[in-house]
């Protein structure tokens, strides 16, 4: 590359561009009135404006074809799936370099946001201790350390097993030490044996969510030789010597194999699940008298039980496997409690004798209510706690076996979330409850199950945060088919509904997973700059009951996208924002949502953040060798069937990119993502860049050392979020000072 006949141009610096060996010359405005750039790979000088715009990498096109239902499908970017290909890694790094160059000016703002988030974090902190057996377990964090330290103290037996802060601390896992030298680290399973001696835990060091089992002898502090790869769930037998483990397939990542591991011996296969749509999970009953094996697909469940004191015995199915029947089981005093959807769309709770659990022996404890979703239940010696949801709002109810009475636990805020906080002792009279809202930080209560009295144990300290400055509201948008869609908002008090406010609209809407009105440390930095945050409970979740999920899956999936668009239009119509101030965000299946609605209504959104987005729907769902594919036919549809193929093809973001204008977009992913492979967003960006007709920025940011959940360390995580938020604030035109 060279410059011809331009001796008067002052070259302030020379940048070696990281893609295809190009060189970028940047011209100083002090020496020439028209600073500009040289396009990499070209001898031509281009003048444009007073700002220099880097040139994005252009992915090469390589011919690839496949016949599907008689149609020849081409994919010029199929080669980006080749993770071991150096050209693929070079391209991803080029995209990162381009994103870095395009967002270089955001570094001060990102740094400021990071400082704000860190300042609201209580860096040295202690969780509320929880009793399990003879010990109280808790985790603590130390300033400057990325990960928690997991500890326990011996309970005070002569005082009713009360927590004794003076008892010596035993460090079980210092995750910072285990993570030393690793770019990524995560502890998944964590289970102490019934005799309190052994700790079984699993770790992931890549972000690919494949976990290796470790067993630690807590009496010596040493690891045993026992280890198993790709463990997803585990449960101890009563002898404290036998572990039941579920292992996933190395390629498909389907949890299909149950193993029995006697410490000091090799694992033995107990059961292999043959049906591709089912995954296995193993755990303990609440009273720890049984090992529970659950085989689960999207629409069907089978539970099998094994007495925990007979680890060499055989599992017995409770109710067999009936297509469409979903149920969950726990045990108390020779009786099974069964949460079932048989003749009960939103589930009901029945009891049956352990020896004869069939429907002919059922006694109904909680009847089906079409307006209330029974989400889960927890069984104790003297009490039963159920978690329910009505009109997108959670509540808990406590049943007293002694007097057959019910008590309801609810809160006064307009929107909030409350859920079980983990009460492992079957004999407990106290129920641990977690509560938070968009304005209330995470709060821990112990509820006396006999009286219903709540005791505040801890509210997460957020330095510098004043909840009185903010307000949250419940809204209802009307979808195009007349259905009422709930939303919630949080903003600083005094927001004017004149359409001028910047607004971030978030949603997910898949797998029956609901939207939850939670608190966010990072979000406060947006609210303090005048941003409104809104989340829509669109169909595809279970926010309004099981039918809400049904109406947003399979051949009704487009309702998810329509609900989101209609919610956005409602917010605009009501004056919360305008299309010029509206940014949208979603991740994973919510990233599919982002891609779909951006194709459908690019004019409605100013900018889009799609995180680890499931955007290459057809290529993924047509490849049965990929993780998660066949198991999700019941959620998305089986594209080997022509009607399902045509319907999925009509909304797949990658397949519906058109030559038109699109909003500004930031797409983020992780190289080691096992849920949505990195190549989906990479291919999506490559095709979109080749097709779109607008000058709006399109950025791809790849974490080269993490997976679906992003960075694992707490400081690294907020650093990632500070970048994303800085990008959004720049799209709104909000300066570091908070002024536009």
C-alpha positions in Angstrom: 0.0 0.0 0.0 1.3 3.4 -0.8 0.3 7.0 -1.4 0.7 8.7 -4.7 1.2 12.4 -5.3 0.2 13.5 -1.8 3.4 14.9 -0.3 1.4 17.5 1.7 -0.6 15.0 3.8 0.6 14.7 7.3 0.6 11.0 8.4 0.2 11.1 12.2 0.5 7.3 12.7 0.7 4.0 10.9 -1.5 1.1 12.0 -0.9 -2.4 10.8 -4.4 -3.7 10.3 -4.8 -7.3 11.7 -6.8 -8.7 8.8 -5.1 -9.8 5.5 -1.9 -7.9 6.5 -3.4 -4.5 5.6 -2.0 -1.2 6.7 -4.2 1.8 7.7 -2.8 5.3 7.5 -4.4 7.9 9.7 -4.1 11.6 8.7 -3.8 14.4 11.1 -6.4 17.1 10.9 -3.7 19.6 11.9 -1.9 19.1 8.6 -4.8 18.7 6.3 -8.5 19.9 6.4 -9.8 16.5 5.2 -8.5 13.7 7.4 -9.3 10.3 5.9 -8.3 6.8 5.5 -6.8 4.4 3.0 -9.0 1.3 2.5 -7.0 -1.8 3.4 -5.8 -3.5 0.2 -6.3 -0.5 -2.0 -4.1 2.3 -3.3 -7.0 4.7 -3.4 -7.3 7.6 -1.0 -10.8 8.2 0.4 -11.8 11.3 2.2 -15.1 11.3 4.1 -15.5 13.2 7.4 -13.5 14.4 10.3 -13.6 11.0 11.9 -11.7 8.0 10.7 -13.7 4.8 10.2 -11.9 1.4 10.3 -12.9 -1.0 7.6 -14.6 -4.2 8.7 -13.2 -7.6 7.8 -15.0 -9.3 5.0 -15.5 -13.0 5.4 -14.5 -15.1 2.4 -17.3 -17.0 0.6 -16.8 -20.7 0.0 -19.4 -22.8 -1.9 -21.4 -25.3 0.2 -24.7 -26.9 -0.7 -27.2 -29.4 0.7 -30.5 -30.8 -0.5 -33.4 -30.3 1.9 -36.9 -31.4 1.0 -35.9 -31.2 -2.7 -34.5 -27.7 -2.4 -30.8 -26.9 -2.9 -29.7 -24.9 0.1 -26.4 -22.9 -0.2 -24.4 -21.5 2.6 -21.3 -19.4 1.7 -20.2 -19.1 5.3 -20.5 -22.8 6.3 -16.7 -22.9 6.6 -16.8 -20.8 9.7 -17.8 -23.9 11.6 -14.3 -25.2 11.3 -13.0 -24.2 14.8 -9.6 -25.8 14.2 -9.1 -24.0 11.0 -6.5 -21.2 11.5 -8.4 -19.0 9.0 -11.5 -19.2 11.2 -9.6 -18.1 14.3 -7.9 -15.3 12.3 -11.3 -14.1 11.1 -12.7 -14.0 14.6 -9.7 -12.1 15.8 -10.1 -9.7 13.0 -13.7 -9.1 14.0 -12.5 -8.5 17.6 -9.9 -6.0 16.3 -12.4 -4.2 14.2 -14.8 -4.0 17.2 -12.0 -2.7 19.3 -11.1 -0.1 16.8 -14.7 1.0 16.3 -15.2 1.3 20.0 -11.9 2.8 21.0 -13.5 6.1 22.0 -15.7 4.2 24.5 -12.8 3.0 26.6 -13.1 5.9 29.1 -16.9 5.5 29.5 -16.5 1.7 29.8 -13.9 2.2 32.5 -16.2 4.7 34.3 -19.1 2.2 34.2 -16.8 -0.6 35.5 -15.8 1.7 38.4 -19.4 2.4 39.2 -20.4 -1.2 39.2 -17.4 -2.2 41.3 -18.2 0.6 43.7 -21.7 -0.8 44.2 -20.3 -4.3 44.9 -19.5 -5.2 48.5 -16.2 -6.9 47.6 -15.6 -8.6 50.9 -18.8 -10.3 51.9 -20.4 -13.3 53.5 -23.4 -15.3 52.5 -26.1 -16.4 55.0 -25.0 -19.7 56.5 -27.2 -22.7 55.8 -27.4 -25.8 57.9 -26.9 -29.2 56.3 -26.3 -32.1 58.6 -23.9 -31.2 61.4 -22.5 -28.2 59.7 -23.4 -24.7 58.5 -22.2 -24.0 55.0 -21.6 -20.6 53.5 -19.4 -18.8 51.0 -17.4 -15.6 51.3 -15.7 -13.2 48.9 -12.6 -11.2 49.4 -11.7 -7.8 47.7 -9.7 -8.3 44.6 -10.5 -12.0 44.3 -12.6 -13.2 41.3 -14.3 -16.2 42.9 -15.9 -17.2 46.2 -14.4 -19.3 49.0 -16.7 -22.1 50.2 -16.6 -22.9 53.9 -18.3 -24.6 56.8 -18.4 -24.4 60.5 -19.6 -27.2 63.0 -23.0 -26.5 64.3 -23.5 -26.0 68.1 -25.2 -29.3 69.1 -25.8 -28.3 72.7 -27.7 -25.3 71.6 -30.1 -27.0 69.2 -27.6 -27.0 66.3 -27.5 -23.2 66.2 -24.9 -21.4 64.1 -21.7 -20.8 66.1 -19.6 -18.0 64.6 -16.8 -18.8 67.0 -16.4 -22.3 65.7 -13.3 -22.8 63.5 -13.8 -22.2 59.8 -13.1 -25.1 57.4 -12.3 -24.0 53.9 -13.8 -26.6 51.5 -13.0 -25.0 48.2 -11.0 -21.8 47.5 -12.1 -21.3 43.9 -9.5 -18.6 43.4 -6.7 -21.1 44.1 -8.4 -23.7 41.8 -8.8 -21.1 39.1 -5.3 -19.8 39.2 -3.7 -19.7 35.7 -7.1 -20.5 34.0 -8.9 -18.1 31.8 -12.2 -19.7 32.8 -13.3 -21.5 35.9 -16.7 -22.6 37.2 -17.9 -25.0 39.9 -21.2 -26.7 39.0 -22.3 -29.7 41.2 -21.4 -29.4 45.0 -22.6 -32.2 47.3 -21.3 -33.3 50.7 -21.8 -37.0 51.7 -24.3 -37.9 54.4 -21.5 -38.6 56.9 -20.0 -35.1 56.2 -16.7 -36.6 55.2 -16.5 -36.3 51.4 -17.2 -33.5 49.0 -18.2 -34.3 45.4 -18.0 -31.4 43.0 -17.5 -30.7 39.3 -15.6 -28.1 37.4 -15.5 -26.6 33.9 -12.3 -24.8 32.8 -13.2 -23.8 29.3 -16.8 -22.5 29.3 -18.0 -25.4 27.2 -20.0 -26.7 30.1 -18.5 -30.1 30.3 -17.8 -30.8 33.9 -15.2 -33.1 35.5 -16.0 -34.8 38.8 -13.7 -34.5 41.8 -14.1 -36.1 45.2 -12.3 -34.5 48.2 -11.7 -36.2 51.5 -12.6 -33.4 53.9 -10.9 -35.2 56.8 -7.5 -35.0 55.1 -8.1 -32.2 52.5 -6.8 -34.4 49.7 -8.5 -35.3 46.4 -9.3 -39.0 45.8 -8.3 -40.7 42.6 -12.0 -41.0 41.7 -12.9 -38.8 38.7 -15.3 -38.9 35.8 -15.6 -36.7 32.8 -18.7 -34.9 31.6 -20.8 -35.3 34.7 -24.0 -33.2 34.7 -25.8 -34.3 38.0 -24.9 -36.4 41.0 -26.4 -37.9 44.2 -24.9 -39.6 47.2 -26.2 -43.0 48.5 -26.8 -43.4 52.2 -23.5 -45.3 52.7 -21.4 -42.1 51.8 -19.3 -44.4 49.6 -21.5 -44.6 46.5 -22.2 -41.8 44.0 -24.8 -41.9 41.3 -23.7 -39.8 38.3 -25.3 -38.8 35.0 -22.8 -38.4 32.2 -23.4 -36.6 28.9 -22.4 -37.7 25.5 -19.1 -36.2 24.3 -20.5 -35.1 21.0 -24.2 -34.5 21.4 -24.0 -33.3 25.0 -27.1 -35.3 25.8 -27.2 -36.5 29.4 -28.0 -40.1 28.6 -25.9 -42.3 30.9 -26.4 -43.2 34.6 -23.3 -44.5 36.4 -22.8 -45.9 39.8 -19.4 -45.1 41.3 -18.1 -46.8 44.4 -15.2 -44.8 45.8 -12.0 -46.5 44.9 -13.6 -48.4 42.0 -14.4 -47.9 38.4 -17.8 -46.4 37.5 -20.4 -49.0 36.4 -23.2 -48.3 33.9 -26.7 -48.5 35.4 -28.9 -47.2 32.7 -28.6 -45.7 29.3 -31.4 -43.5 27.9 -32.1 -44.5 24.2 -34.7 -42.0 23.2 -32.9 -38.9 21.8 -35.5 -36.4 23.0 -34.9 -37.4 26.7 -32.2 -36.2 29.1 -31.4 -37.8 32.5 -31.0 -36.1 35.9 -30.3 -37.7 39.3 -30.8 -36.3 42.8 -32.0 -37.1 46.3 -35.5 -37.0 47.7 -36.0 -34.3 50.4 -35.8 -36.8 53.2 -32.7 -38.4 51.5 -34.3 -41.8 51.7 -34.4 -42.3 47.9 -32.2 -41.7 44.9 -34.4 -40.1 42.2 -33.7 -40.6 38.5 -35.7 -38.4 36.2 -35.9 -38.8 32.4 -37.3 -35.7 30.9 -38.2 -34.3 27.5 -40.0 -31.1 26.6 -43.4 -32.7 27.1 -42.9 -36.0 29.0 -41.3 -37.1 32.3 -40.5 -40.4 33.9 -39.3 -40.7 37.5 -37.7 -43.8 39.0 -36.8 -44.4 42.6 -34.1 -46.4 44.4 -33.8 -46.7 48.2 -30.7 -44.7 49.2 -29.6 -47.4 51.5 -29.7 -50.0 48.7 -27.2 -48.6 46.2 -26.7 -51.9 44.5 -30.5 -52.3 43.9 -32.6 -51.5 40.9 -34.6 -48.4 40.2 -38.3 -48.7 40.0 -40.4 -46.4 37.8 -43.1 -44.5 39.7 -45.7 -43.9 36.9 -44.0 -45.2 33.8 -43.6 -43.0 30.7 -46.7 -41.6 29.0 -46.3 -39.1 26.2 -47.5 -35.7 27.3 -47.5 -36.6 31.0 -45.1 -34.5 33.1 -44.7 -35.1 36.8 -42.4 -34.6 39.7 -42.1 -36.7 42.9 -41.0 -36.5 46.5 -41.4 -38.7 49.5 -42.7 -38.3 53.1 -43.4 -41.0 55.6 -44.3 -43.8 53.1 -46.3 -41.5 50.9 -45.4 -40.0 47.5 -46.3 -36.4 46.7 -46.8 -36.1 42.9 -47.0 -32.8 41.0 -48.7 -33.8 37.8 -50.2 -32.3 34.6 -52.6 -35.2 34.0 -56.0 -33.6 33.5 -54.3 -30.4 34.8 -52.6 -28.1 32.3 -51.1 -25.9 35.1 -50.4 -28.9 37.3 -52.0 -30.2 40.5 -50.6 -31.9 43.6 -51.7 -35.4 44.6 -50.6 -38.0 47.1 -50.4 -41.8 46.8 -49.0 -44.7 48.8 -45.3 -45.5 48.0 -46.2 -49.1 47.1 -49.2 -48.3 44.8 -48.6 -44.8 43.2 -51.0 -45.3 40.3 -53.7 -42.7 39.5 -56.4 -44.9 40.9 -54.8 -44.3 44.3 -54.4 -40.6 44.1 -55.7 -38.2 46.7 -55.9 -34.6 45.6 -54.2 -32.1 47.8 -54.1 -29.0 45.5 -56.6 -28.9 42.7 -55.9 -27.6 39.2 -56.5 -23.9 38.7 -56.4 -22.6 35.1 -55.5 -19.2 36.4 -52.6 -20.3 38.7 -49.5 -22.2 37.6 -48.1 -24.7 40.2 -44.4 -24.3 39.6 -42.8 -26.5 42.3 -43.1 -27.8 45.8 -40.8 -28.6 48.7 -41.6 -31.3 51.3 -40.6 -31.2 54.9 -41.4 -33.5 57.9 -44.2 -31.2 59.2 -44.8 -28.8 56.3 -45.3 -28.5 52.6 -44.3 -25.3 50.6 -45.5 -24.7 47.1 -44.4 -22.1 44.6 -47.1 -20.7 42.4 -47.5 -18.0 39.7 -50.6 -16.0 38.7 -50.6 -13.1 36.3 -46.8 -13.2 35.9 -46.3 -12.9 39.7 -44.8 -15.4 42.1 -46.1 -16.4 45.5 -45.4 -19.1 48.0 -47.9 -21.0 50.2 -47.2 -23.1 53.3 -49.3 -26.1 54.3 -49.2 -27.4 57.9 -49.8 -31.1 58.1 -50.8 -30.8 61.8 -53.8 -28.6 61.4 -54.2 -28.7 57.5 -54.0 -25.0 57.3 -52.5 -22.8 54.5 -50.5 -19.6 54.8 -49.6 -17.3 51.8 -46.4 -15.4 51.5 -46.7 -12.3 49.3 -45.1 -8.9 49.1 -46.3 -5.4 48.4 -44.2 -4.1 45.5 -45.8 -3.8 42.1 -43.4 -6.4 40.7 -40.9 -8.6 42.4 -39.6 -12.2 42.4 -39.5 -14.6 45.3 -38.3 -18.2 45.3 -36.9 -20.9 47.5 -33.5 -20.1 49.0 -32.5 -23.7 49.8 -33.6 -25.4 53.0 -31.8 -28.7 53.0 -32.9 -30.0 56.4 -36.0 -32.2 56.1 -36.9 -31.6 59.8 -36.6 -27.8 59.5 -39.4 -25.6 60.8 -37.8 -22.6 59.0 -38.2 -22.0 55.3 -35.4 -20.0 53.5 -36.9 -17.5 51.1 -35.2 -15.2 48.6 -36.8 -12.0 47.6 -35.8 -9.1 45.2 -37.3 -6.6 42.9 -36.0 -4.2 40.3 -35.5 -1.6 43.1 -34.9 -3.9 46.0 -31.5 -5.8 46.2 -31.5 -9.5 46.9 -32.9 -10.2 50.4 -32.9 -13.4 52.5 -35.7 -14.3 54.9 -36.3 -17.2 57.2 -40.0 -17.9 57.5 -41.4 -19.7 60.5 -43.6 -22.3 58.7 -45.9 -22.6 61.7 -46.7 -19.0 62.2 -45.8 -17.5 58.9 -43.6 -14.9 60.6 -40.7 -13.6 58.5 -37.2 -12.9 59.8 -34.9 -10.7 57.8 -31.5 -12.4 57.7 -29.7 -10.2 55.1 -30.2 -7.7 52.3 -27.4 -7.4 49.9 -25.5 -4.3 50.6 -25.2 -2.0 47.6 -22.9 0.9 48.5 -24.2 4.3 47.3 -27.5 2.9 46.1 -30.8 4.5 47.3 -33.9 2.6 46.3 -36.1 5.6 47.1 -34.9 7.2 43.9 -36.4 4.6 41.6 -39.8 3.1 40.8 -41.1 0.0 39.1 -44.4 -0.5 37.4 -46.5 -3.3 35.9 -47.8 -2.7 32.4 -50.0 -4.7 30.0 -49.7 -4.5 26.2 -52.3 -5.8 23.8 -50.9 -8.1 21.2 -52.3 -8.2 17.7 -54.5 -11.2 18.5 -56.0 -9.5 21.5 -53.9 -11.3 24.1 -52.7 -9.1 27.1 -48.9 -9.3 27.4 -47.4 -8.3 30.8 -44.4 -6.0 31.1 -42.5 -4.4 33.9 -40.4 -1.2 33.9 -37.9 0.3 36.3 -36.7 3.9 36.0 -35.6 6.8 38.1 -38.5 8.7 39.5 -39.8 11.6 37.4 -39.4 10.1 34.0 -41.5 12.1 31.5 -43.7 10.0 29.2 -43.2 12.2 26.2 -41.2 9.7 24.0 -37.9 11.3 24.7 -36.5 8.8 27.2 -33.9 6.2 26.1 -35.3 2.7 26.8 -33.8 -0.7 26.9 -36.3 -3.5 26.2 -35.3 -7.0 27.1 -37.0 -10.4 26.6 -36.4 -14.1 26.3 -39.5 -16.1 25.6 -38.6 -19.8 25.1 -38.5 -23.2 26.9 -41.2 -22.1 29.4 -38.6 -19.9 31.2 -40.3 -16.9 32.7 -39.2 -13.3 32.8 -38.2 -12.4 36.4 -38.3 -8.9 37.9 -34.9 -9.0 39.5 -32.4 -6.4 40.8 -29.3 -5.6 38.8 -26.2 -3.7 40.0 -25.1 -2.9 36.5 -28.6 -1.6 35.5 -28.3 1.2 38.1 -25.7 2.9 35.9 -28.2 3.1 33.1 -31.1 4.3 35.3 -28.9 7.1 36.7 -28.4 8.3 33.1 -32.1 8.6 32.5 -32.6 5.2 30.8 -35.8 3.2 31.3 -35.4 -0.6 31.5 -38.4 -2.7 30.5 -38.9 -6.5 30.2 -41.7 -8.2 28.4 -43.2 -11.5 29.5 -43.8 -12.7 25.9 -45.3 -16.0 25.0 -42.8 -18.9 25.0 -42.2 -18.6 28.7 -44.7 -19.8 31.4 -45.4 -16.4 32.8 -49.2 -16.7 32.4 -49.3 -20.5 32.8 -48.4 -23.5 30.7 -50.5 -22.4 27.8 -48.2 -19.3 27.6 -45.4 -21.7 26.7 -47.5 -23.7 24.3 -48.6 -20.5 22.4 -44.9 -19.6 21.8 -43.4 -22.8 20.6 -43.4 -25.2 17.6 -45.9 -23.9 15.0 -46.9 -21.0 17.2 -43.3 -19.7 17.7 -44.0 -16.4 15.8 -46.2 -15.3 18.6 -43.0 -14.8 20.6 -41.8 -12.3 18.0 -45.2 -10.6 17.5 -45.6 -10.1 21.3 -42.2 -8.4 21.5 -42.9 -6.1 18.5 -46.3 -5.3 19.9 -44.9 -4.6 23.3 -42.3 -2.2 21.8 -45.0 -0.4 19.8 -47.1 -0.2 23.0 -44.2 1.5 24.9 -43.8 3.9 22.0 -47.5 4.7 21.9 -47.7 5.3 25.6 -44.8 7.8 25.5 -42.2 5.7 27.3 -39.8 6.1 24.4 -39.6 6.4 20.6 -38.0 4.2 17.9 -35.1 6.7 17.8 -34.5 6.0 21.5 -35.3 2.3 21.7 -32.6 -0.3 22.1 -33.4 -4.0 22.4 -31.5 -6.9 24.0 -31.7 -10.6 24.3 -29.4 -13.6 24.7 -29.4 -17.3 23.5 -33.0 -18.0 22.5 -33.5 -14.4 23.3 -30.9 -13.7 20.6 -33.0 -15.6 18.2 -35.8 -13.2 19.2 -33.4 -10.2 18.5 -32.5 -11.6 15.0 -36.2 -12.4 14.1 -37.7 -9.0 15.2 -34.8 -7.1 13.6 -35.6 -8.8 10.3 -39.3 -8.1 10.7 -39.2 -4.5 11.9 -35.8 -2.9 11.6 -37.4 0.5 11.6 -38.8 0.0 15.1 -35.4 -0.2 16.9 -32.5 2.2 17.1 -29.9 -0.5 18.1 -29.7 -4.1 19.1 -27.6 -6.2 21.4 -27.8 -9.9 20.5 -25.9 -12.0 23.0 -24.8 -15.6 22.2 -27.7 -15.6 19.7 -29.4 -18.7 18.3 -29.7 -17.3 14.8 -28.7 -20.0 12.4 -31.8 -22.1 13.2 -32.0 -24.2 10.1 -28.4 -25.3 9.8 -28.3 -26.2 13.5 -31.6 -28.0 13.7 -30.9 -30.0 10.5 -27.6 -31.3 12.0 -28.5 -34.1 14.5 -24.8 -34.5 15.4 -24.7 -31.1 17.1 -25.3 -30.6 20.9 -29.0 -30.1 21.9 -30.4 -30.5 18.4 -32.6 -33.7 18.5 -33.6 -33.0 22.1 -35.1 -29.7 21.0 -37.4 -31.0 18.2 -40.2 -30.8 20.7 -39.5 -27.1 21.4 -38.8 -25.8 17.9 -40.1 -28.5 15.6 -38.4 -31.3 13.6 -37.2 -29.8 10.4 -37.0 -33.2 8.8 -40.8 -32.8 8.5 -41.7 -30.5 5.7 -44.4 -28.3 7.5 -42.1 -27.7 10.4 -39.2 -27.0 8.1 -41.1 -24.4 6.2 -42.4 -22.7 9.3 -38.9 -22.6 11.0 -37.4 -21.4 7.7 -39.8 -18.5 7.6 -38.4 -16.9 10.8 -34.8 -18.2 11.0 -32.8 -14.9 11.3 -29.8 -16.1 9.2 -32.1 -17.3 6.4 -34.2 -14.2 6.3 -31.6 -11.5 6.1 -32.5 -9.1 3.2 -30.9 -6.3 1.3 -32.3 -3.4 3.4 -31.4 -1.0 6.2 -30.8 -2.5 9.7 -30.2 -0.8 13.1 -26.9 -0.6 14.7 -26.0 -4.0 16.1 -23.6 -5.5 18.7 -23.4 -9.3 18.6 -21.5 -11.0 21.4 -20.5 -14.7 21.7 -17.9 -17.0 23.2 -15.6 -19.3 21.3 -16.3 -22.2 23.6 -20.0 -21.9 23.7 -21.7 -25.3 23.8 -25.3 -24.1 23.8 -25.1 -21.8 20.7 -21.9 -22.5 18.7 -19.8 -19.4 18.1 -20.2 -19.9 14.3 -23.9 -19.0 14.5 -23.3 -15.4 15.4 -20.2 -15.3 13.3 -22.0 -16.4 10.1 -24.9 -14.2 10.9 -22.7 -11.1 11.1 -20.8 -12.1 7.9 -24.0 -12.5 5.9 -25.7 -9.4 7.4 -22.6 -7.3 6.6 -22.7 -8.4 3.0 -26.4 -7.7 2.6 -27.4 -4.6 4.7 -27.6 -1.3 2.9 -27.2 1.1 5.8 -24.1 2.8 7.3 -24.9 1.7 10.9 -22.2 -0.1 12.7 -22.3 -3.9 12.9 -19.9 -5.3 15.5 -19.0 -8.9 16.6 -17.2 -9.4 19.9 -15.9 -12.9 20.6 -14.7 -13.9 24.1 -11.9 -16.3 23.0 -11.7 -18.0 26.4 -15.3 -18.5 27.5 -18.6 -20.0 26.6 -22.3 -19.4 26.7 -22.3 -17.5 30.0 -19.4 -15.2 29.2 -16.5 -14.5 31.6 -16.6 -16.5 34.8 -14.8 -14.2 37.3 -17.0 -11.6 38.9 -14.7 -8.7 38.0 -14.3 -10.0 34.4 -18.1 -10.3 34.2 -18.8 -6.7 35.0 -16.0 -5.6 32.7 -17.8 -7.4 29.9 -21.1 -5.7 30.9 -19.5 -2.3 31.2 -18.4 -2.5 27.5 -21.9 -3.6 26.4 -23.5 -0.8 28.3 -21.0 1.8 27.1 -21.8 0.8 23.5 -25.6 1.2 24.2 -25.1 4.6 25.9 -23.1 5.7 22.8 -26.0 4.7 20.6 -28.3 6.9 22.7 -25.8 9.7 22.5 -25.3 9.8 26.2 -21.9 11.2 27.2 -19.8 10.1 30.2 -21.2 13.2 32.0 -24.7 11.8 31.7 -25.7 14.6 29.3 -26.6 14.2 25.6 
